[in-house]
């Protein structure tokens, strides 16, 4: 990072702390650019960049012929949701009908898609990907129509291994198996390590895709309590492990879906040590780890894995090319079992799309894309949080994700978001009702919103409509 870049971020960081701690309050005028230049010994361009940075985070606003003013007020940001408290027994509940209903409405013309946690096409480098496809077709042996090795493209595996160093995880390309997306990786791991009737421990609430895969394999599902910021309750996890209830764990370590929680590094290390203590495998879904809002990528549980019990799963489906279905798993000591399942169920992965993604990682284009995407998503999250505070019923709570694509909203108890969904979809606005993220009777008053869209008046109006519909339910 250039010295000037460091200076403007340092200035912006100090002002941000003053705003968040209410030293500078809503409506206060910030020091003039001339004052910033004099006090910090920087150029006007550096001072401007600091203010632009704060503007992008919706903390300040420029007023013509007047200067910059604080626009953020902590009391206008909804309080965080309450920690979840699922039942302590495994269940065989079913949410398939509601999940199908939500999916069936995704392609409806003119519908505002707040339900599925993926970025809008406008946020993806589609033209560059198309160019990469043409190059791969010309340069791959047989134009990419031949079967690849069962373990997957060596070039892609080398790039994933190189990328893993960012989270202090020194993987080799030989440790990695490519898959058709992250959910495919999770499926192979579960098929390799479980039998029908085994118990799997999951977070609650949790991605309905993970719930459905576990159900399809006939697994008993134990939902664990979650904190909306720090993730799974480690005391509850150890209690379940001690009572010998769990065959395997499946956790989202970074920016969980739908809460957006991120396990602190100490919690990740403690989780891995628990797995080692009780000799229970951990499937780690690290799908969103690259979409962080902080200064650096958070570590994964795999970063602390010394015994090979962690099966680390990832993908570019949420960050780069959802339809390419390129994912991977580093299965540790279970590599041969997982590879055998992949061979039986799919023979190999798609050579062309793997090659395109490998080159994107290799050339640095992925990191450049991610920088823009992270900036957009963080700004979008702030827009969504403000809209929820302004338009939704009094007492509404909302998560504060530090990365990822989704916002978890907890409405007053009298509101049922399943019936609210039926009314919203008639108005061409979709969201994901909270009850599809559990197999128990909970989260009926919650919803998940996707902020991976281009923020515009249509999105703002859609959130205002949802808020008004929710108020009408009271």
N, C-alpha and C positions, 0 to 999 in steps of 0.2 A: 504493500500500500504506500502510495506517495505521501510525503510529509504533509502536503497541503490537505490531502484527504483526511489524514489523521487529525489535523487541526480543526477542520469544520465539524467532524464527528464528535470530537471532544467538546467543542463549544455547544453543539446541539444536545449532547448528552447531559451537560450540566444544566442547561435551560429546561430540558425535559424533566429532570429530577425536581427542579423548583416548581414546575407546573403540577406534577403528579403528587407532590407533597403539600400543595396549596400555598406555597410561598408566593407563587404567582397565581392569581385566581382568575376565574372566568371574567373576561372583559378588561383585564389589566393590559396596559400598553407595554410592549417590550422595548428594551433599549433600542435606540436608533442604530442604523448600520454604522454610522460614524462613531458612535460610542463603542460598539463592539470592536471596531477596528482599533480604536485607541486603547481600550482596556486589555485586549488580548494580543495586540501587536500583530494583527493579520491584515491582509488586503481586503478590499471591499468584495472581491469575488469570493473569497473564503467565507466572509460574513454572510453573503447572500446564499451560498450553498448550505450553510448551517440553517438558515431560515427556510430555505426550500425543503430541506430534510424534515424539519418540524411541520411544515405545511403538508407534506405527503403523508404524515402520520395523523393528520387532522387535529393537531395540538394547537396550532395557531392559524390565523388568517390575515391576509393583507387587506387593508382598507385604503382605497385610492386617496392620495393627498393627505394621508393621516399616519400611516405606518403599519406595524404588525401588532396584533392583539391576541390574547389567549382565547381560544374557542373551546377548550376542553374543560369540563367540570366533572370531577370524580363522582359526584352524586347523580350525574346523568347517565352513568354507566351502570347497567343492572348488576345487582349483587350476584355472587356465584351460586349455583344450585347446591342443594343439600347432598351429602354423601349418600350413595345408594345402600339399601339394607335388604337384599334379597333373602329368601328363606335359605336355611342352612342344609337343605336336603336336595339331592339331585332330582331333576324332573324330566318328563317327556312331553312338555307342552307343545303347542303348535301355533305358528303365526303365518303359515304358508299362504293362506287365502288372502290375508291383508297385504302381504309382500307382493303377491301376484297382481293384486289390484293396483298397487302403486306403480309397479313396473309396466303394466298394460297401458297406463296413461302417459308414459314418458314421451312417446312419439307423437302425441296429439298436437296437431298444428296450432300454433299461437299460444301454447301453454308455457308459462314461466317455470323453468325446471329448477326449483329449489330443493328437490328431493334427492337427487343422486350426487354424491360427493366426488365429482370429477370436474376438471377445468373446462371452460368453454373453448370451442375450437379457435376462437379469436386470440386466446392466450397461448396457443401452441405454434411451434415453428413448422407449420405444415409445408410451406414451399421448400424449406431446406430438407425436410424428410423426403419429399417427393424427388428431389435431386439425388438424395442418397440412394433411393430405390433404383433409379436408373443406373447409377454407377455400380451398385451391387449386382444388378442383372447382367451388366456387361462384363464384370470382372470375376464373378464367382464361377467356379468350374461347373459346366453344365447349366449356366445361367441361373443357378440356385434351385433347380427343380429336383435335384437328387436328395436322397436321405442324408442327413447329417449324422454325426456320431451320437449315440444315445446320451452321452453326458452333455452334449451341446457344443456350440461353436467355441473353439479354443480362443479365438480372438476376443469374443465377448467375455468369456470367463476370465481372461487376463485383465481386461479393463475393469470388471467388477472387483477383482482382487485388488487392483491398484486403487480403486475408489474406496475400498474398505479401510484404507489407511487413515482416511479422514476421521474415522470414529475409533481410532486406536485399536484396530482389529487387523492383524497381519495375516490375511488369508492368502493362500496360493490358488492358482487357477485349478489345480488338481482337487481342491476342496469343494468345488462348486459344481452344481448340476443346473442347467437351464430348464425352464418350464414355460408353459403357456400362461403366464401371469402369476401373481402372488397366490391367488386362491387355489390354483392348480398345484403350486408347491406345497401349500398346506394340506391339500387333499392327499398327495402322495405320502407325505409324512404320517398323516393319520392312518392311511391304509397300511403303511409299513409297520406301524408300532401299536396298533390297537385291534381288538376283536369286539364283535357285537356284545353289548352289555357292559363294556368297560366304562369307567367314569372319567370324563374330561372336565377340567376346571377352566372356566372362562370368566372374563370380567363381566360386570353387569352395571349398566347396559353395554352391549357389544354389537358389532357389525352383524346384521342379519345373514350375510353371506356365510360367515363362520358358523353361525348357529345352524344353518340349513345343511352345510356339509357334515357337521357332527351328527345331526339327526339322520341324514341319509345313510350313515354308516351304523346306525343303531346304537349310538353311544348315549349313555346317561350324562346329562349336563348339570354340572354344579356351578351355579353363578356366585361369584365372589363380590363382596362389597367394594365399591370404588369411591375414591375421592376425586372430584372434578379437576383437580390440578396436579395431584401427585400420583394418581393411578391406583392400582390394586392395593387393598388393605393387607399388609404383610402379616399381621397377626392372624387374620382370618385364613390366609393361605397356609401358614404354618400349622394352625389348628387342624385344617383339613388334611394336610400331609401327615401329621402326627397320628391322626385317627385312621390312617391307611385307607382313605376314601378315594384317592386320586391315582389313576393310571398314567395320565399325561396332562400337562398344562399347555394352554394356548393363550398367550398374552400379546397385547400391542404395547410395546415399550414406549414408543415416541408418537405423541399426538394421536391418541386413541380415537377410534370411531365408535360412538358419536360424541364423546365428551371432549375430546381434544386434549386430554391430560397427558403429561409427560413425566415418566418416572424419573426422579432425581438419580444421579449416578450412584449414590450410596444405596438407594433402593434396588437398583439393577444388580449391583454386586451382591447385596443381601439375598435377592431372589435366586441368583445363581448358586450361592452357597447353600440355600435351602434345598434346591434341586439335587445338589451333590450329597447333602446330608441324608436325604431320603431316597436317593437314586431314582429320581423321576425325571423323564425327559421334558424339556421345555421347547415348544415350538414358538419362536419369536416372529411375530408379524411386524416388520420394520418398513412397511410400505411407504409411510409418510416422513421417514427420517430426514430426507433431503429438503423438505419444505419447512424449514425452521425460520422463525422471525428474529432470532437472536444473532449473536456475533459469530457463532460457529455451530457445526453440526453436533447434535448430542450423541453421546456414546450409545451403544446398544448393549443388551445383556451378553451378546456374543463377545463383546470386548473383554468380559471377565471370565469367559469359559475356559477352564483348564482341563476339564475331564471329557469334553466332547459331547456333553448332554444337551447342549443348546443347538437347535436346528433353526438357523437364521434365514428367514424368507424375505424377499424383496421383489421390486418390480419397477418399471417405468410407466406403468399403466395410469398412474395418477399424475405424473409429472411431464410426460413427453408424448406418448402415443398410446392412448387407451386401446385402440383397435388392433395394435400390433401384437398384443398378448405376449409380451416378452417379460419373463420373470425368472427367478432363480432361488436356489436354496443351498446353503452350506450346512449339510446335515451332520457334521461332526463324526462321531463314532458309528453313526447309522447310515453312512454313505452307500454301502452296497445294498442294503435293504431298500432304500429310497430309489436308487438307480434301477433296481429290478422292477419296482412298481411302475416307474416311468416307462421302461422298456415294454412291459406287458400292456400298458394302457394307451401309449401313444407312439411307441417305437423311437421317434425323434422329434425335435422341435423344428420350427420353420426357419430354414437357413437364411433366406433373404432378409426378413425383418430383424433377425439377430445380428446380421452383418451391418445393417443400417445403424442400429443402436450402438454396436461396438465402435463404429467410426465416429459417431456423435460423441461418445465418451472419450475417445482417443484424441480428438482434435481440440478439445476444450470448449466446443460449442455447447455442450450440455451445461457446464457451469455458467456460461454467459446467459443461457436461457433461464437457468434457475434463479440467477440474481434478479432478473426482471420479474419472474413469476412470484418470487417471495415478496418483492416490494408491492406488487399489485394485490396479492392476497392479504398482506397485512393491512394495507389501506382499505381493502374491501371489508375485512373483519371489523375495523373501526366504524365504517359506514353502517354495517349491519347492527352493531351494538348500539349505536346512537339511534337508529331507526326503531329498534326494539324498545329502547327506553322511552322514546317519544310517542310511539303508536300503540304499543301493547298495553293490556290492562295493568293497573297498579298492582305491585307485588310480583310482577313477572321477574324471574331470575334467568341469567344467561351465563354460559361458560366463558372462560377467558383463555382460549387456546393460544399457545405460543408457536403454533405451526399448523400445517394441514389445511383442510378445505371446509371444515364443518363447524357449525355453531349449535350447541344444545340449549334449548329454551324450555324452561319449566314455568308453565302458566299456573294460575290459581287452581286449587283442587277441584273446584266445581266445573271446570272445563274438560271435556273429553275430546282429545284431538282426532280420534277416529271419526266421530261425527263431524268435527270441524273440517276434516279433510274432504268429506263428501260435499260440503258446501263450498269449500275453496276451489275444488277442481271444476265445479260448475262455472266458476268465475275465471277459469284458465290459469289458476295458480296451484302448483303442486308443492308438497313438502312430505317429509317422512314422519308419520305418526310414531310416538315414542313406544307404543306397545309392540312394534315389530323388532325391537332391540332386546327382547327378553322372551322367555317361555313361561314367565310367572305373571301374576296379576299385579303389575306395577307400571309406572310411567304412563298411565292413561292421560295425564295432563301435560305431557311433554312432546316436543317435536325436534327434529333435526333439520337445519337449514344449510344449504350449500352456498357458500360465498365465493365459489370459484367461477364467477361470472364477470362480465363487463359491467361495472356499476354505471347505471344511467337512470333516467327518470322512470323507465318501465319497472326496474327492480325496486326502486324506492316506492313507487305506487303499489306494487305487489305486496310489499311488506306492510304498507299502510292499510291495504285491504285485509290482510290477515289479521292485523291488530284490531280493526273494526269488527271483523267477524268474531274474533275471540271475545271482545267486549260485549257483543250481543248475546253471547252464551251465558253471561252472568245474570 
